Amino acid sequence: MALWGQGDKRWIVEERADAKNVNNWHWSEADASPASKKFFDKEFLALSLTGTEGSVRISEVTTCTGEASVSNRKGKVIYFFEWKIVLKWCGKTSMSNDNITGSITIENVSEENTSDEVDIETKQNKDGKEHTKLRNMVKAQMVPQCRNVIKDYIMYLQTEFGKKVILPTDKPGQDINSVPVKAKPTGVNSIKKQMEEASIAAKPVKTESVDCKMVDLDLKDTFKCTKMDLYECFINPGKMNAYFHGAAQVDPRESGSFSLLGGAISGTYLEVYPPNTILMQWRFKDWPKDVYSSVKLTFKDTGNATDLELHQEGIPQSFKEQIKEGWQKYYFNSIKMTFGYGSGLS
């Protein structure tokens, strides 16, 4: 028998008043699956949006499959969770009283992925302009809200279940709050954070300087290049930095954000279909807060050139001419001058 004070320090009972799992050395585990499902039900069903184009909300957590557990070994907290979640959304647009529905599928929710790396796919149940309009609203505004729920879930596991497997000791700093969650650094850029925090304006806004009556814009131009060459000018970060002179931050994927000309222009890619169409939510920094327009770019091969058709909806009326000149100057003309697409087939 070891003399007093010379034994294995893992077994010094007086450091724990109840003498249980001294120094948190032994394995302990908490099943977080049932509580996780309740968390998802509560948080996702609370999501809703109301804007100038309509309103939408999460009406049902259709599927929630997976498991979650939090365990402790030798004072280290280990988080394990893996979920697939399917949500049903429903809503109405300002132009239709039809009940429009669709789904959001969230996959790869695990301790190995940050909320930014989770795969989120949106669908609409029927075709039609109003259905697509509401789905675009879901993509641009509700998908970031879903990512925020995943962020909150990670914190929930830490605060609610970490403390169940790490028992308190008499030593300061040895509690759950001192143990980091097992997750990769988020690395979320400031533009994405702005998009995640954005919400659709509840109704057309009027400020002292801007009357937000919304109008549309249609433009067409021809470029002496292949369809794919021109298409890449709107998704390829290298090309965009070239003709914006280094002022482009671009994440060219569905739900990816962009910031151009030092933040003068920002938005989100809604759909990317190479080399035919691009759908975006797009805003100018001087517009009233949370006002976004919808932009559709269509690329058409004419044989020896490519026609680009632009349709933009939801522009504050007082900005229409400025936005028109901006597209022509900073996009179309700059692309032609930078890559020579105005003079010959590349």
C-alpha positions in Angstrom: 0.0 0.0 0.0 1.3 3.4 -0.9 2.0 5.9 1.8 -0.3 8.9 2.3 0.4 11.4 -0.4 2.5 9.0 -2.6 -0.3 7.2 -4.4 -1.6 7.6 -7.9 -3.1 11.2 -8.0 -6.0 10.0 -10.2 -7.5 8.4 -7.1 -7.2 11.3 -4.6 -10.8 11.3 -3.5 -10.8 14.5 -1.5 -10.7 16.4 -4.8 -14.3 15.3 -5.3 -16.8 15.7 -2.5 -18.9 12.7 -3.8 -15.8 10.6 -4.7 -17.3 9.9 -8.1 -15.0 9.7 -11.3 -12.1 11.5 -9.6 -10.5 14.0 -12.0 -13.0 12.8 -14.7 -10.6 9.9 -15.5 -13.2 7.2 -16.3 -15.3 6.9 -19.4 -18.8 8.5 -19.1 -21.3 9.1 -21.8 -24.6 10.9 -22.3 -27.2 10.1 -25.1 -28.1 13.3 -26.8 -30.3 11.9 -29.5 -33.8 12.4 -28.1 -33.0 15.9 -26.9 -31.4 16.8 -30.2 -34.6 15.9 -32.1 -36.6 18.1 -29.7 -34.1 20.9 -30.3 -34.4 20.6 -34.1 -38.2 20.6 -33.9 -38.3 23.7 -31.7 -35.7 25.7 -33.6 -36.6 24.9 -37.2 -40.4 25.3 -36.7 -39.7 28.8 -35.4 -38.2 29.9 -38.8 -40.2 32.2 -40.9 -39.8 35.1 -43.4 -42.0 38.0 -44.5 -41.1 40.3 -47.3 -42.3 42.3 -50.3 -42.5 39.2 -52.5 -44.4 37.1 -50.0 -44.1 35.1 -46.8 -42.8 31.6 -46.0 -42.3 29.5 -42.9 -41.1 26.0 -41.9 -44.3 24.0 -41.3 -42.9 20.6 -40.5 -39.7 18.7 -39.7 -40.5 15.8 -42.1 -37.4 13.7 -41.4 -34.8 13.8 -38.6 -32.6 10.7 -38.7 -29.3 10.1 -37.0 -27.8 10.1 -33.5 -25.8 12.2 -31.1 -23.8 11.5 -28.0 -21.3 13.3 -25.7 -18.7 11.3 -23.8 -15.7 11.9 -21.5 -12.4 10.0 -21.3 -9.6 11.2 -19.2 -11.1 14.6 -18.8 -11.5 15.1 -22.6 -15.0 15.7 -24.0 -15.8 13.9 -27.3 -18.8 15.0 -29.3 -20.3 12.7 -31.9 -23.4 13.5 -34.0 -24.6 12.8 -37.5 -28.0 13.9 -38.8 -30.0 14.2 -41.9 -32.9 16.6 -41.6 -35.7 17.3 -44.1 -38.0 20.3 -43.6 -41.2 21.3 -45.3 -41.7 24.9 -46.1 -44.9 26.6 -47.2 -46.0 30.1 -48.0 -47.7 32.6 -50.3 -46.5 35.3 -52.6 -47.9 38.8 -52.9 -49.2 38.0 -56.4 -51.0 34.7 -55.5 -53.0 33.3 -52.7 -52.1 29.7 -53.6 -50.4 27.7 -50.8 -47.0 27.1 -52.2 -44.8 24.3 -50.7 -41.4 22.8 -51.0 -38.6 21.2 -49.0 -35.2 21.9 -47.5 -32.8 18.9 -47.1 -29.9 19.3 -44.7 -27.2 16.6 -44.8 -23.8 16.0 -43.4 -24.6 17.6 -40.0 -21.7 16.1 -38.0 -18.9 17.0 -35.7 -16.6 16.9 -38.8 -18.3 19.8 -40.6 -18.9 23.4 -39.7 -22.3 24.9 -40.4 -20.9 26.4 -43.6 -19.9 23.0 -44.8 -23.3 21.3 -44.3 -25.1 20.5 -47.5 -28.4 22.2 -47.9 -30.7 21.7 -50.9 -34.0 23.4 -51.6 -36.9 22.2 -53.8 -40.3 23.5 -54.8 -43.2 21.0 -55.2 -44.6 22.5 -58.4 -43.3 24.5 -61.4 -44.4 28.1 -62.0 -43.2 31.6 -61.6 -44.7 32.2 -58.2 -43.4 28.9 -56.9 -39.9 29.7 -58.1 -40.0 33.2 -56.7 -40.8 31.7 -53.2 -38.1 29.1 -53.5 -35.6 31.8 -54.4 -36.6 33.5 -51.2 -36.1 30.3 -49.3 -32.6 29.9 -50.8 -31.4 33.4 -50.2 -32.8 34.0 -46.8 -33.9 30.8 -45.0 -30.9 28.6 -45.9 -28.6 31.0 -43.9 -31.1 30.7 -41.0 -30.9 26.9 -41.1 -27.1 27.2 -40.9 -27.5 29.4 -37.8 -29.6 26.7 -36.2 -26.8 24.2 -36.8 -24.4 26.6 -35.1 -26.7 26.9 -32.2 -27.0 23.1 -32.0 -23.3 22.7 -31.5 -23.3 25.2 -28.7 -26.4 23.4 -27.2 -24.5 20.1 -27.1 -21.6 21.8 -25.3 -23.5 23.6 -22.7 -26.3 21.1 -22.0 -24.5 17.7 -22.4 -20.9 18.5 -21.9 -21.6 19.3 -18.2 -23.3 15.9 -17.8 -20.1 14.0 -18.6 -17.6 16.4 -17.0 -18.2 16.4 -13.2 -17.1 19.4 -11.2 -13.8 19.4 -9.3 -12.3 21.6 -6.7 -9.7 22.8 -9.3 -10.5 26.0 -11.1 -10.9 25.9 -14.8 -11.7 22.2 -15.0 -15.3 22.4 -16.2 -17.1 22.0 -19.5 -16.7 25.6 -20.4 -12.9 25.2 -20.5 -13.2 22.3 -23.1 -13.6 23.3 -26.7 -16.2 21.7 -29.0 -14.7 19.3 -31.5 -15.4 21.2 -34.7 -13.4 22.8 -37.4 -12.8 26.6 -37.2 -15.7 28.3 -39.1 -13.6 30.6 -41.2 -16.8 32.4 -42.3 -16.0 35.6 -44.1 -17.7 38.9 -43.2 -19.8 39.0 -46.3 -21.4 35.6 -45.5 -22.1 36.7 -42.0 -23.9 39.7 -43.4 -26.0 37.5 -45.7 -26.9 35.1 -42.8 -28.0 38.0 -40.7 -30.0 39.6 -43.4 -33.8 39.3 -43.5 -36.4 40.3 -46.1 -38.0 43.7 -45.5 -41.6 43.3 -44.3 -43.0 45.8 -46.8 -41.8 48.3 -49.4 -39.7 50.8 -47.5 -39.5 54.6 -47.8 -36.7 56.5 -46.3 -35.9 60.2 -46.4 -33.9 59.8 -49.6 -35.2 56.7 -51.3 -38.7 55.8 -52.4 -38.7 52.1 -52.9 -41.1 51.6 -55.7 -39.7 48.5 -57.4 -39.1 48.3 -61.2 -37.5 45.8 -63.6 -34.5 46.1 -65.9 -33.8 44.2 -69.2 -30.4 44.4 -71.0 -28.9 42.5 -73.9 -25.3 42.6 -75.2 -23.1 40.5 -77.6 -19.6 39.3 -76.8 -17.1 37.9 -79.3 -16.2 34.7 -77.4 -17.5 31.3 -76.6 -20.5 30.8 -74.3 -18.4 29.1 -71.6 -15.7 31.9 -71.7 -18.4 34.5 -71.1 -20.2 32.4 -68.5 -17.0 32.1 -66.5 -16.7 35.9 -66.3 -19.6 35.8 -63.8 -18.5 32.8 -61.6 -14.7 32.5 -62.0 -12.9 34.5 -59.1 -9.8 34.9 -61.2 -11.6 36.5 -64.2 -13.8 38.6 -61.9 -10.8 39.9 -60.1 -9.2 40.8 -63.4 -12.0 42.9 -64.8 -13.0 44.3 -61.4 -9.3 45.1 -60.8 -9.0 43.0 -57.6 -12.3 44.1 -56.1 -14.1 40.8 -56.2 -14.8 38.2 -53.4 -16.7 35.3 -54.9 -18.0 32.0 -53.7 -19.6 30.6 -57.0 -21.9 27.9 -55.8 -25.5 27.6 -54.8 -26.1 29.8 -51.7 -22.5 31.2 -52.1 -22.1 34.9 -51.6 -20.2 37.6 -53.5 -19.0 41.1 -52.8 -17.8 43.4 -55.6 -16.2 46.8 -55.9 -15.3 47.1 -52.3 -18.8 46.0 -51.1 -20.7 48.4 -53.4 -22.4 45.3 -54.9 -23.2 42.1 -52.9 -25.5 39.2 -53.0 -26.0 35.4 -53.2 -25.8 32.9 -56.1 -29.2 31.1 -56.1 -28.7 28.7 -59.0 -25.7 28.1 -61.3 -26.3 26.1 -64.5 -23.1 26.2 -66.7 -23.0 27.5 -69.3 -26.6 28.6 -69.8 -28.0 30.5 -66.8 -27.2 32.1 -63.5 -29.7 33.2 -60.9 -28.7 35.6 -58.2 -30.0 37.8 -55.4 -28.2 41.1 -55.9 -28.1 44.5 -54.1 -26.4 47.8 -54.2 -25.0 49.1 -51.0 -26.9 52.4 -51.1 -30.3 50.6 -51.3 -32.4 50.6 -48.1 -31.4 47.8 -45.7 -32.5 44.3 -46.6 -33.7 45.2 -50.1 -32.6 42.7 -52.7 -33.3 42.3 -56.4 -33.4 39.1 -58.4 -31.0 38.8 -61.4 -31.2 36.2 -64.2 -28.4 35.9 -66.7 -29.0 33.9 -69.9 -26.2 32.9 -72.3 -27.0 32.1 -75.9 -24.6 30.8 -78.6 -25.1 32.6 -81.9 -22.4 30.7 -83.8 -19.6 33.2 -83.9 -20.5 35.1 -80.7 -22.5 34.9 -77.5 -25.6 36.9 -76.6 -26.1 37.8 -72.9 -29.6 38.6 -71.7 -30.1 40.1 -68.3 -33.4 40.4 -66.5 -33.4 42.1 -63.1 -36.5 42.4 -60.9 -37.0 44.4 -57.7 -34.8 47.5 -58.4 -35.7 50.7 -56.4 -37.1 53.0 -59.1 -34.7 55.9 -58.3 -31.7 53.6 -58.9 -32.7 52.1 -62.2 -30.6 54.3 -64.5 -27.6 54.1 -62.1 -27.8 50.3 -62.1 -28.2 50.1 -65.9 -25.1 52.2 -66.3 -23.3 50.1 -63.7 -23.9 46.8 -65.6 -22.7 48.3 -68.8 -19.6 50.0 -67.4 -18.4 47.7 -64.7 -19.5 44.4 -66.2 -20.1 44.4 -69.9 -17.6 47.0 -71.1 -15.0 46.0 -68.6 -15.2 42.3 -69.7 -14.8 43.3 -73.3 -11.8 45.6 -72.6 -10.1 43.1 -70.3 -10.4 40.0 -72.4 -10.9 41.4 -75.9 -14.4 40.0 -76.2 -15.5 43.0 -78.2 -13.3 42.6 -81.2 -12.9 39.0 -82.2 -13.6 35.4 -81.2 -11.2 34.3 -78.5 
